[in-house]
Amino acid sequence: MISILTRLSATGTLRISDLANRLGLDRSTLSRQVAAAVTAGYVSRTTDESDSRAYLVSMTDEGKAAYRAVRLARTRIMVEMTRQMSSSELDQVSNALPILARAINSLSTSVGSEP
């Protein structure tokens, strides 16, 4: 569910088909995940006025708050992890980050998602 919130926070409202494409998922899989997110109150699903067969998905205020909470928790974990590292280990992590970013961007592009 966090991947849905992450993507919607970056893009705003999307059609389910576009969201599925950007996440590299098929529509039926994403539809189930969106249904769960709707039930949880994190996203809303509305009919696309330009095509009544399509649905638009957007984050609710509750979804935005949940996304911010997850980001804050992840940031706190990263801060704690880096506090426990030596200078040498921090240098190694710092040097590895561009390599990881390239790999993630490459993978994202290969599944039809934006980085």
Order of alpha helices (4+ residues) and beta strands (2+ residues): alpha-beta-alpha-alpha-beta-beta-alpha-alpha
